[in-house]
């Protein structure tokens, strides 16, 4: 006979981070509210100043918490804030969502929960697909030495083990959160998901991607630049501020246990891109300077804004 604790319905709290993208977060919340198995509570971390998040939350009809920040915490800080709030609210599972994506069907959350139970997973991710072409993956998955870019390449596999897109619809158990912690707010944007993935791989936790559960997202290749005829790529954001932060965060990541092997391949790839392909000596110097700062954990502080109401619970 099952005890009352094991028989009860698990409490799922969905955490969404947004910043001045009211239309996108509204669309995301509408898709989440339409789930056949709806979350028990919503937490939205609003890093921006554009109004609209409160009305979009109220329209879902789901119990919710709106966390506004006087400082733009970035994606990493926003998820840290939201995940800790979800745990404080007693979440058994925390469902992470970004404002520019949304569940691919009304069955996404239910399939994630079923997949986690069937395969005894501590973290389970949906298959993140291109919102304009759902047969194509928004972010390619690595299987051994090959990259999977289309859904058909997965065949009839339900689970892709040890692979996950963690901030685009992934479902974390309370056990996993307590074991790996929350994203490092210093990373702000770019590299935060890789760093959590690093911790997850070094743990004894089980995780994977549930192919039948889908999550729609824009193509994630715009900042990746090909080298050596497309055999390899480097991440070079077009936005100058994001570029500096990305290079710094990559440097930090290659100083951490489990990722130190990546430093010298990165040095070669970025050296080739800037010095051979682009003939951009100043770009290479920026890469060297920013990545060195990351390895020495030299992070610039975020910029504060005028005060706003701190939190609203409904």
C-alpha positions in Angstrom: 0.0 0.0 0.0 1.4 3.4 -0.9 1.8 5.9 1.8 0.1 9.3 1.8 3.4 11.0 0.9 4.1 8.8 -2.2 0.5 8.8 -3.3 0.1 12.6 -3.4 0.3 14.5 -6.6 3.8 16.1 -7.0 3.9 19.9 -6.7 5.2 21.4 -9.9 6.4 25.1 -9.9 7.2 26.7 -13.2 9.9 29.4 -13.2 10.0 31.9 -16.1 12.7 34.6 -16.5 11.8 37.7 -18.6 13.2 41.1 -19.4 11.2 43.7 -21.4 9.5 41.2 -23.6 5.9 41.4 -22.5 4.4 39.9 -25.7 6.8 36.9 -25.6 6.2 36.2 -21.9 2.4 36.5 -22.5 2.6 33.9 -25.3 4.7 31.6 -23.1 2.3 31.9 -20.2 -0.7 31.1 -22.4 1.0 27.9 -23.6 1.8 26.9 -20.1 -1.7 27.6 -18.9 -3.1 25.4 -21.7 -1.2 22.3 -20.5 -3.3 19.2 -19.8 -1.3 18.8 -16.6 -1.0 22.4 -15.4 1.7 23.6 -13.0 0.6 24.1 -9.5 2.3 27.5 -9.2 4.0 30.0 -11.5 7.0 32.1 -10.6 7.9 34.9 -13.0 11.2 36.8 -12.5 10.9 40.2 -14.2 14.3 41.7 -14.9 12.9 44.6 -17.0 10.8 47.7 -16.7 8.2 47.0 -19.4 4.8 46.4 -17.9 2.6 43.5 -18.7 3.9 40.5 -16.8 1.4 41.0 -13.9 -1.6 41.0 -16.2 -0.3 38.0 -18.2 0.1 36.1 -15.0 -3.3 36.9 -13.7 -4.9 35.8 -17.0 -3.5 32.2 -16.5 -5.8 31.5 -13.6 -2.9 29.7 -11.9 -1.6 30.5 -8.4 1.5 32.7 -9.0 4.3 34.8 -7.7 5.7 37.8 -9.5 9.3 38.7 -8.6 10.5 42.1 -9.8 14.1 43.1 -9.6 15.6 46.5 -9.2 18.7 45.2 -10.9 18.8 43.2 -14.2 20.0 39.9 -12.8 20.4 38.4 -16.3 19.3 34.8 -17.1 21.6 33.2 -14.5 20.6 35.5 -11.6 16.9 35.4 -12.6 16.8 31.6 -12.6 18.7 31.5 -9.3 16.2 33.9 -7.7 13.2 32.0 -9.2 14.4 28.4 -8.4 15.1 29.3 -4.8 11.7 30.8 -4.5 10.2 27.7 -6.0 12.0 25.5 -3.5 10.8 27.8 -0.7 7.2 27.3 -2.0 7.7 23.5 -1.5 8.2 22.4 -5.1 8.8 18.7 -5.8 9.6 19.6 -9.4 10.7 22.9 -10.9 10.0 23.5 -14.6 12.3 26.1 -16.1 11.1 28.2 -19.0 12.5 31.2 -20.9 10.3 34.0 -22.2 11.2 33.4 -25.9 10.1 29.8 -25.9 7.0 27.8 -25.0 5.7 24.2 -24.7 5.2 22.6 -28.1 1.9 21.0 -27.2 -0.6 20.7 -24.3 1.1 17.4 -23.3 4.6 18.7 -22.8 4.6 18.8 -19.0 2.6 15.6 -18.6 5.1 13.7 -20.9 8.1 15.1 -19.0 6.6 13.9 -15.7 5.8 10.5 -17.2 9.3 10.1 -18.7 10.9 11.0 -15.4 8.9 8.4 -13.6 9.4 5.7 -16.3 13.1 6.2 -16.6 13.8 7.2 -13.0 15.3 10.6 -14.0 16.2 13.4 -11.7 16.2 16.0 -14.6 14.4 15.6 -17.9 14.4 18.0 -20.8 12.0 18.2 -23.7 13.2 18.2 -27.3 13.8 21.8 -28.1 12.6 22.4 -31.7 12.7 25.3 -34.1 9.5 27.3 -33.7 9.3 27.9 -37.5 10.2 24.3 -38.5 9.3 21.8 -35.6 11.0 19.0 -37.5 14.3 20.7 -37.0 16.1 21.0 -33.6 16.6 24.6 -32.3 19.9 23.3 -30.7 21.6 20.2 -32.1 22.1 17.3 -29.8 25.4 15.4 -29.6 25.1 11.6 -29.7 28.6 10.2 -29.4 30.7 11.8 -32.1 27.8 12.9 -34.3 25.3 15.8 -34.1 21.6 15.4 -34.4 19.9 18.3 -36.1 16.5 16.9 -37.1 13.9 14.9 -35.2 13.8 12.1 -37.7 17.4 11.3 -36.9 16.4 10.2 -33.4 14.3 7.4 -34.9 11.8 5.9 -32.4 14.0 6.7 -29.3 11.9 8.0 -26.4 14.9 9.0 -24.3 18.3 10.5 -25.2 20.3 9.8 -22.1 22.8 12.3 -20.5 21.8 15.1 -22.9 19.6 18.1 -21.9 18.8 21.7 -22.7 18.4 22.8 -19.2 16.8 26.3 -19.4 14.3 25.6 -22.2 11.6 23.6 -20.6 13.7 21.2 -18.5 12.1 19.7 -15.4 14.3 19.5 -12.3 13.4 17.4 -9.3 13.9 18.9 -5.8 16.6 16.3 -5.3 18.5 17.6 -8.3 18.3 21.2 -7.3 19.5 20.4 -3.8 22.4 18.5 -5.3 23.6 20.8 -8.0 22.4 24.1 -6.7 21.2 27.1 -8.7 22.9 29.0 -11.6 25.9 31.2 -10.8 24.6 34.8 -11.0 28.0 36.1 -12.0 27.6 34.4 -15.4 24.6 36.7 -16.1 24.1 35.5 -19.7 25.8 32.8 -21.7 27.6 29.9 -20.1 25.2 29.6 -17.2 23.5 26.5 -18.7 26.8 24.9 -19.5 28.0 25.4 -16.0 24.9 23.7 -14.5 25.3 20.9 -17.0 28.9 20.5 -15.8 27.6 20.1 -12.2 25.0 17.7 -13.3 27.4 15.5 -15.2 29.7 15.4 -12.1 26.8 14.3 -9.9 25.3 10.8 -9.7 22.0 12.1 -10.9 20.2 10.6 -13.9 19.1 13.0 -16.7 18.1 13.0 -20.4 16.0 14.4 -23.1 12.4 13.1 -23.6 11.9 13.1 -27.4 8.0 13.0 -27.4 7.9 16.1 -25.2 8.6 19.2 -27.3 9.5 22.8 -26.6 9.4 25.6 -29.3 12.2 28.0 -29.5 13.9 30.3 -32.1 16.9 28.9 -33.9 19.9 29.2 -31.6 22.6 29.4 -34.3 22.7 33.2 -35.0 25.8 33.8 -32.9 27.8 30.7 -33.9 30.4 31.3 -36.6 31.8 28.4 -38.7 35.5 27.7 -39.2 37.4 25.1 -41.2 34.6 24.8 -43.7 31.9 24.3 -41.1 33.6 21.4 -39.4 33.9 23.5 -36.2 32.2 26.6 -34.8 33.0 29.4 -32.4 30.5 31.4 -30.3 30.9 35.1 -31.2 27.8 37.2 -30.3 27.1 40.2 -32.5 26.2 42.4 -29.6 29.5 43.9 -28.2 28.5 43.7 -24.6 27.3 40.1 -24.9 30.5 39.3 -26.7 32.7 40.4 -23.9 30.5 38.6 -21.3 30.5 35.4 -23.4 34.3 35.4 -23.8 34.7 36.0 -20.1 32.3 33.3 -19.1 33.9 30.8 -21.5 37.2 31.5 -19.8 35.7 30.9 -16.4 34.1 27.6 -17.5 37.5 26.3 -18.8 38.9 26.8 -15.3 36.4 24.6 -13.6 36.7 20.9 -12.8 35.2 18.8 -15.6 35.8 21.5 -18.3 39.4 22.3 -18.0 40.2 20.2 -21.0 38.3 22.8 -23.2 40.8 25.6 -22.6 43.4 24.8 -25.3 40.9 23.7 -28.0 39.1 27.0 -27.4 42.4 28.9 -27.7 43.1 27.2 -31.0 39.5 27.6 -32.4 39.3 31.3 -31.5 42.8 32.0 -32.6 42.0 30.5 -36.0 38.7 32.4 -36.3 40.1 35.8 -35.4 43.7 35.6 -36.9 43.2 33.3 -39.9 39.5 33.7 -41.0 38.8 37.3 -39.9 42.4 38.7 -39.7 41.1 40.6 -36.7 43.9 41.2 -34.3 41.9 43.4 -32.0 39.1 40.8 -31.8 41.7 38.1 -30.8 43.1 40.4 -28.2 39.6 41.0 -26.8 39.1 37.2 -26.6 42.4 36.7 -24.8 41.8 39.6 -22.4 38.1 38.6 -21.6 38.8 34.9 -21.3 41.7 35.5 -19.0 39.5 37.7 -16.8 37.0 34.8 -16.5 39.7 32.3 -15.6 40.7 34.7 -12.8 37.1 35.1 -11.7 37.1 38.9 -12.5 33.4 39.7 -13.0 31.9 43.1 -13.5 28.9 43.9 -11.3 25.5 44.5 -12.8 24.0 48.0 -13.0 21.2 49.0 -10.5 17.9 50.7 -11.5 15.4 52.7 -9.7 13.4 50.8 -7.0 10.2 48.9 -7.9 7.8 46.7 -5.8 9.8 43.7 -4.7 7.2 40.9 -5.0 3.6 40.1 -5.4 1.9 36.9 -4.5 -1.5 35.8 -5.6 
